[in-house]
Amino acid sequence: MHQPTGQRVIVIGASNAGKSTLAECLATRLNVPFVDLDALHWESGWVEAELPVFHERIRAAVEPDAWVMAGNYFQKQQDISWPRADTIVFLDLSLPIILKRCIRRSWRRWRSHEPLYGGENRENFFEHLMFWDTDKSLIAHIIKTHPSRRRNFDRMSRDPRWAHLTFVRLCSVDEVEAWLARVGRDSPAVNDLGVQPSVPPGTA
């Protein structure tokens, strides 16, 4: 049975699973603020924000009645954002899809010198080929953590602390697209916020 989307949604999953893309698209469709945890966490020069600063930024971001957030950072901030959320969307895509996206996106960012969080941050594609160092190689980090993400999601979805949350697990690109297409037709967030339902592509 399809579960409707709430008004405060957090999209989680591996790096390059499409968290920010889905969350930003969902926020646009629901006409609510989009929150990127990476943008709140990173300062210029790939310096991590001080924890009190990071926490204060998150508290301000989740204060409104409606928003869509992308990101994990469970150990650092789960106790701040999750109590305010009503829906958790887990992008549980296959490892080959995620790795393909990682390589393609990292190469594009490196070639284009795309500025990232903090404005002066740049991605170094060749660091991701340092497979022996999971702190530098995003590819190695994804491979190492992929199985545990599924176990952690199962554990968190059964945790009594999060009994108020609706958990949605999307395991393929088709499932992601189908779920997103339903948003705007039967989501309470759309009706409560007075946003007109979106018409899925091809149905107009």
N, C-alpha and C positions, 0 to 999 in steps of 0.2 A: 504494500500500500504506500502510495506517495505521501510523504510527510511535508506539510507546508513550511515555508521558510519564515523565520521569525523576523524581528526588527533589529536584533543585535547578533550578527553572524561573524564567526571566526573561521577562516579557512586555514587548515594546517596540512602538512605533508612535507615530503622531501624537497630539497632545493631543486628547482627546475621542474617540479611537478605541475606548475602552473598556478600557484597560490595567488600571486599578485594579479595575474591576468584575469582569473575567475572572479576574485574579490572586487577588482575595479569594475569589471563588467556588471557584476551583480549590484554594486553600489550605484552605478549609473542607471541601471534598470529600475531600481527601487527609489532613486532620487534621494540617497542618503550619503553621508560622508564616507570616504574611503580612507582607511588607516593602514599604513605600511609599517610594520614593526621594525623592519630593517632601517627605514629612514629615521625612526626615533632612536635607534640603537647606535648608529654609526656617526661619528664626527669626521671632519676632514682628516685625510691621511690614514684612514682605516683605524682610527682610534675609537675604542669603545667608550660610549658615554658613561659617566659615573653612575653607579647604580641608583642613587637617590634622584639624579636628573632623569634617568630612564624611567623610573617609576612615576615621577611627577608628570612626565610627558604622556604616559599611558593613562594615568588617572584623568587627565584633561581630555584625552581622546575618547574615553569610554563614558564620559559624563553625560553626553546627549542621550536622548531616548532611542535614537536609531543610528546605526553605523554598520559598516562591514570592514573587518580587519583581516589582514593577511600576515601570517607568521607564527612561529613556534615559541622559542625562548621559554620553554616550560619552567625550568628551574629558576629563571630570573623574574618571571612576571605572571605565571599562570594564576597565582592567588589574587592578582589584581583584575585581570581582564575576564577570566572565566566566570567569576560570580556575577558579573554584569551581563554576560552573554546569555542568549537563549538557544542558539544553534551552533553546533560545531560541524563543519564539513571537512572530512578527511579525504584528500586526493591520494588514493592508494593505487597509483599507476604502476605498470610493470617496470622493472629495472632497465631493460633495453630502451624503452621510450624515454625515461628520465635521463639516461646517459647520453642518448642522441641529442636531446634538447640541451643538455649541459654543454656538450662540445660545440654545438652550433651557436648557442648564445654567447659563450665565452669567446669564441673566435670572432664573432661579429663585434662584440664590445671592444675587444682588443684592437681590431683593425680600425674601428671608427673612433677610438679614444673617447668612447661614450662616458660622460661624467656620471658618477653614481652618487650614492648617499653622502651628504656633506659637501657636494659640489666639486671637490678636488680629488675624489677617489677615482682610480682607474683600475680596470681588471687586467691582470697579467695572465694571458692564456697559458704560457709555458710553465707557470707555477702549478697548474692543474695536472701537468704531466709528471710531477714529482710524486709518484704513487706511494713512495715510502713515507711520506709526510702528510698525514691526514689533516694537519692544521693548515697546510698550504694547498694541497691538492683537493679540490672539490670533488673530483671524480673518485678519488680514493675514499673520501668521506662518505659519499653517497653509497658506494658499494658496501662499506663497513656498517653503515647504520640502517640500510634498507630493511633487513629482516626485523630488527628490533622496533622499528616504527610501527609495524603491524601489531606486535605484541603490546606495545605501550598503548596503542589506541584501544585495543580490546580491554586492557586493564583500566584505562581511564573511563571508558564507557560504562564500566561496572562499578566504579567508585561511588559510594553514597554521597560524597561531596558534590558530585555533578549530576545528581538525580533530577535537577530542574532543567537540564539541557536536553535538547533533541540532537541526536547524533546521526549524521548522514555520511555514508561511506560510498565513494564513487571510484570504481575500479577500472574504468576505461575511458577513452576519449568520447566514445559514443554515450556512455552514461553521463558524463559531464555535460555534454551538449543537450541531452534529453532533459536532464534535471534543470538546467538553466532555461530551457525553452518553456518549462512549466511555470517558472517564476514570472509573475505578472498576470497570471490567469487565476491562480488559486492560493496566492500567498496572503496571509493576514497582514503582512507588512505593507503590501501594496494598498489594501483597502483602508487600513488604519491611518496611513500617511496621506491618503487622498491622491495617490498617483494612479494615472490611467494605466490599465493593463497593457503590456507590450504584445504585439502580434508576432508570433513566431515566424521566422522566414519561410516563405513559400505558402503561407495560409491567407495572405491578403488577396 
